[in-house]
Amino acid sequence: MKLPSSQAILAVLRTGIKRTMIFFGGLFFCLWALSFTDLPYYAYHSLGTAAGKLKKEPHLIVLLGGSGMPSPDGFMRCYYASKAAKKYPQSNIIIALPFNETDSLKQLNMMLKELVLRGIDSLRISFEPQGFNTYSQAQNIAKRYQSNRSALSVLIVTSPEHMYRAVKTFRLQGFQEVGGEPSFEIPPDEEQIKDKQHQHIESLSFRYNMWSYLNYELLVLREYTAIAYYWMRGWL
């Protein structure tokens, strides 16, 4: 059997690299073009609101830790969790975040302190440090309420792109009344960040919106991949 020559192998490699570059170049161009539309935001917003709001006062407020503390995502989630806790003063709060072997429960305690600083009684707060992803966290919390979980209402606090998957996962564990409190960012008003003295630009859409929408695209694509994985594992 005659082995392919080195020139033939190089030709195949060049063709493969060329096709790969064309594919990723085309993908980047599509994402770049979409960043000038509102579609990335609509997709992001849809993930945050598709699971629906809770229609009754929650027995449990579950704060999913996300990136942990300190992080912008962590502070945003704590802010929304504290608002919900003040609105529903009878609800218990569970902070779900995997503990780190190097710093034990440090990040969980940082989230607890942030809630306490915002006026939440620490006696209402407990931890779920054992789960390593949304599915295992939902499983562990469900085990605490094995006898009456179907009667409990749960409010999930997490980032918008993660909300749909989180709510569906908790419902699969037997919590029938589950709703979401997505931690949407509040963007600054355009007039507040314009250079009013020199007026270099008439609109900030290119300077800010494009980069924000590119970030939304990455978040949405990553979350769609996670949803597909959860669906294939039977976790949704």
Contacts in CASP RR format, 6 or more apart in sequence:
PFRMAT RR
TARGET T0000
AUTHOR 0000-0000-0000
METHOD contacts of the structure
MODEL  1
MKLPSSQAILAVLRTGIKRTMIFFGGLFFCLWALSFTDLPYYAYHSLGTA
AGKLKKEPHLIVLLGGSGMPSPDGFMRCYYASKAAKKYPQSNIIIALPFN
ETDSLKQLNMMLKELVLRGIDSLRISFEPQGFNTYSQAQNIAKRYQSNRS
ALSVLIVTSPEHMYRAVKTFRLQGFQEVGGEPSFEIPPDEEQIKDKQHQH
IESLSFRYNMWSYLNYELLVLREYTAIAYYWMRGWL
31 214 0 8 1.000
31 217 0 8 1.000
32 214 0 8 1.000
34 40 0 8 1.000
34 213 0 8 1.000
34 217 0 8 1.000
35 209 0 8 1.000
35 210 0 8 1.000
35 211 0 8 1.000
35 213 0 8 1.000
35 214 0 8 1.000
35 217 0 8 1.000
36 205 0 8 1.000
36 210 0 8 1.000
36 213 0 8 1.000
37 213 0 8 1.000
38 213 0 8 1.000
40 213 0 8 1.000
40 214 0 8 1.000
40 216 0 8 1.000
40 217 0 8 1.000
40 220 0 8 1.000
41 213 0 8 1.000
41 216 0 8 1.000
43 216 0 8 1.000
43 217 0 8 1.000
43 220 0 8 1.000
44 160 0 8 1.000
44 161 0 8 1.000
44 216 0 8 1.000
44 219 0 8 1.000
44 220 0 8 1.000
45 160 0 8 1.000
45 184 0 8 1.000
47 160 0 8 1.000
47 161 0 8 1.000
47 162 0 8 1.000
47 163 0 8 1.000
47 164 0 8 1.000
47 220 0 8 1.000
47 223 0 8 1.000
48 160 0 8 1.000
48 161 0 8 1.000
48 163 0 8 1.000
48 164 0 8 1.000
48 180 0 8 1.000
48 182 0 8 1.000
48 184 0 8 1.000
49 160 0 8 1.000
49 163 0 8 1.000
49 182 0 8 1.000
50 163 0 8 1.000
50 164 0 8 1.000
51 163 0 8 1.000
51 164 0 8 1.000
51 166 0 8 1.000
51 167 0 8 1.000
51 168 0 8 1.000
51 178 0 8 1.000
51 179 0 8 1.000
51 180 0 8 1.000
52 167 0 8 1.000
52 179 0 8 1.000
52 180 0 8 1.000
53 179 0 8 1.000
53 180 0 8 1.000
54 153 0 8 1.000
54 154 0 8 1.000
54 155 0 8 1.000
54 177 0 8 1.000
54 178 0 8 1.000
54 179 0 8 1.000
54 180 0 8 1.000
55 177 0 8 1.000
56 153 0 8 1.000
56 177 0 8 1.000
57 88 0 8 1.000
57 90 0 8 1.000
57 91 0 8 1.000
57 153 0 8 1.000
58 84 0 8 1.000
58 88 0 8 1.000
58 91 0 8 1.000
58 153 0 8 1.000
58 154 0 8 1.000
58 155 0 8 1.000
58 177 0 8 1.000
58 179 0 8 1.000
59 91 0 8 1.000
59 92 0 8 1.000
59 152 0 8 1.000
59 153 0 8 1.000
59 154 0 8 1.000
60 91 0 8 1.000
60 92 0 8 1.000
60 93 0 8 1.000
60 94 0 8 1.000
60 141 0 8 1.000
60 152 0 8 1.000
60 153 0 8 1.000
60 154 0 8 1.000
60 155 0 8 1.000
61 81 0 8 1.000
61 84 0 8 1.000
61 85 0 8 1.000
61 88 0 8 1.000
61 91 0 8 1.000
61 92 0 8 1.000
61 93 0 8 1.000
61 94 0 8 1.000
61 154 0 8 1.000
61 155 0 8 1.000
61 157 0 8 1.000
62 93 0 8 1.000
62 94 0 8 1.000
62 96 0 8 1.000
62 141 0 8 1.000
62 154 0 8 1.000
62 155 0 8 1.000
62 156 0 8 1.000
62 157 0 8 1.000
62 170 0 8 1.000
63 77 0 8 1.000
63 78 0 8 1.000
63 81 0 8 1.000
63 93 0 8 1.000
63 94 0 8 1.000
63 95 0 8 1.000
63 96 0 8 1.000
63 111 0 8 1.000
63 115 0 8 1.000
63 157 0 8 1.000
63 158 0 8 1.000
64 77 0 8 1.000
64 96 0 8 1.000
64 97 0 8 1.000
64 134 0 8 1.000
64 137 0 8 1.000
64 156 0 8 1.000
64 157 0 8 1.000
64 158 0 8 1.000
64 162 0 8 1.000
64 166 0 8 1.000
65 74 0 8 1.000
65 77 0 8 1.000
65 95 0 8 1.000
65 96 0 8 1.000
65 97 0 8 1.000
65 111 0 8 1.000
65 158 0 8 1.000
66 73 0 8 1.000
66 74 0 8 1.000
66 77 0 8 1.000
66 97 0 8 1.000
66 158 0 8 1.000
66 159 0 8 1.000
66 162 0 8 1.000
67 73 0 8 1.000
67 74 0 8 1.000
68 74 0 8 1.000
68 97 0 8 1.000
68 107 0 8 1.000
68 110 0 8 1.000
68 111 0 8 1.000
69 75 0 8 1.000
69 78 0 8 1.000
69 107 0 8 1.000
69 110 0 8 1.000
69 111 0 8 1.000
69 114 0 8 1.000
70 110 0 8 1.000
73 159 0 8 1.000
73 183 0 8 1.000
74 111 0 8 1.000
75 114 0 8 1.000
76 159 0 8 1.000
76 183 0 8 1.000
76 185 0 8 1.000
77 157 0 8 1.000
77 158 0 8 1.000
77 159 0 8 1.000
77 183 0 8 1.000
78 111 0 8 1.000
78 114 0 8 1.000
78 115 0 8 1.000
78 118 0 8 1.000
79 118 0 8 1.000
79 183 0 8 1.000
80 157 0 8 1.000
80 181 0 8 1.000
80 182 0 8 1.000
80 183 0 8 1.000
81 93 0 8 1.000
81 115 0 8 1.000
81 157 0 8 1.000
81 181 0 8 1.000
82 114 0 8 1.000
82 115 0 8 1.000
82 118 0 8 1.000
82 119 0 8 1.000
82 120 0 8 1.000
83 181 0 8 1.000
84 91 0 8 1.000
84 155 0 8 1.000
84 157 0 8 1.000
84 181 0 8 1.000
85 91 0 8 1.000
85 93 0 8 1.000
85 115 0 8 1.000
85 120 0 8 1.000
85 124 0 8 1.000
86 119 0 8 1.000
86 120 0 8 1.000
88 155 0 8 1.000
91 124 0 8 1.000
91 155 0 8 1.000
92 124 0 8 1.000
92 125 0 8 1.000
92 126 0 8 1.000
93 115 0 8 1.000
93 120 0 8 1.000
93 124 0 8 1.000
93 125 0 8 1.000
93 126 0 8 1.000
94 125 0 8 1.000
94 126 0 8 1.000
94 127 0 8 1.000
94 128 0 8 1.000
94 141 0 8 1.000
95 108 0 8 1.000
95 111 0 8 1.000
95 112 0 8 1.000
95 115 0 8 1.000
95 125 0 8 1.000
95 126 0 8 1.000
95 127 0 8 1.000
95 128 0 8 1.000
96 127 0 8 1.000
96 128 0 8 1.000
96 131 0 8 1.000
96 137 0 8 1.000
96 141 0 8 1.000
97 107 0 8 1.000
97 108 0 8 1.000
97 111 0 8 1.000
97 127 0 8 1.000
97 128 0 8 1.000
97 129 0 8 1.000
98 129 0 8 1.000
98 130 0 8 1.000
98 131 0 8 1.000
98 132 0 8 1.000
99 105 0 8 1.000
99 107 0 8 1.000
99 108 0 8 1.000
99 129 0 8 1.000
99 130 0 8 1.000
100 106 0 8 1.000
100 107 0 8 1.000
105 127 0 8 1.000
105 129 0 8 1.000
108 127 0 8 1.000
108 129 0 8 1.000
112 122 0 8 1.000
112 125 0 8 1.000
112 127 0 8 1.000
115 122 0 8 1.000
115 125 0 8 1.000
116 122 0 8 1.000
128 137 0 8 1.000
128 140 0 8 1.000
128 141 0 8 1.000
130 136 0 8 1.000
130 140 0 8 1.000
131 137 0 8 1.000
131 139 0 8 1.000
131 140 0 8 1.000
134 162 0 8 1.000
134 165 0 8 1.000
134 166 0 8 1.000
134 169 0 8 1.000
134 230 0 8 1.000
135 169 0 8 1.000
135 230 0 8 1.000
135 233 0 8 1.000
135 235 0 8 1.000
138 166 0 8 1.000
138 169 0 8 1.000
138 170 0 8 1.000
138 172 0 8 1.000
138 173 0 8 1.000
139 173 0 8 1.000
141 170 0 8 1.000
141 173 0 8 1.000
142 149 0 8 1.000
142 170 0 8 1.000
142 173 0 8 1.000
142 174 0 8 1.000
142 175 0 8 1.000
145 152 0 8 1.000
149 173 0 8 1.000
149 174 0 8 1.000
149 175 0 8 1.000
150 174 0 8 1.000
150 175 0 8 1.000
150 176 0 8 1.000
152 175 0 8 1.000
152 177 0 8 1.000
153 175 0 8 1.000
153 177 0 8 1.000
153 178 0 8 1.000
154 170 0 8 1.000
154 175 0 8 1.000
154 177 0 8 1.000
154 178 0 8 1.000
154 179 0 8 1.000
155 178 0 8 1.000
155 179 0 8 1.000
155 180 0 8 1.000
155 181 0 8 1.000
156 163 0 8 1.000
156 166 0 8 1.000
156 167 0 8 1.000
156 170 0 8 1.000
156 178 0 8 1.000
156 179 0 8 1.000
156 180 0 8 1.000
156 181 0 8 1.000
157 180 0 8 1.000
157 181 0 8 1.000
157 183 0 8 1.000
158 166 0 8 1.000
158 180 0 8 1.000
158 182 0 8 1.000
158 183 0 8 1.000
159 182 0 8 1.000
159 183 0 8 1.000
160 182 0 8 1.000
160 183 0 8 1.000
160 184 0 8 1.000
161 219 0 8 1.000
161 220 0 8 1.000
161 222 0 8 1.000
161 223 0 8 1.000
162 223 0 8 1.000
163 180 0 8 1.000
163 182 0 8 1.000
164 223 0 8 1.000
164 227 0 8 1.000
165 223 0 8 1.000
165 226 0 8 1.000
165 227 0 8 1.000
165 230 0 8 1.000
165 236 0 8 1.000
166 180 0 8 1.000
167 178 0 8 1.000
167 179 0 8 1.000
167 180 0 8 1.000
168 230 0 8 1.000
168 236 0 8 1.000
169 230 0 8 1.000
169 235 0 8 1.000
169 236 0 8 1.000
170 178 0 8 1.000
171 178 0 8 1.000
172 234 0 8 1.000
172 235 0 8 1.000
172 236 0 8 1.000
187 212 0 8 1.000
190 204 0 8 1.000
193 204 0 8 1.000
193 208 0 8 1.000
194 201 0 8 1.000
194 204 0 8 1.000
195 201 0 8 1.000
201 207 0 8 1.000
227 236 0 8 1.000
230 236 0 8 1.000
END
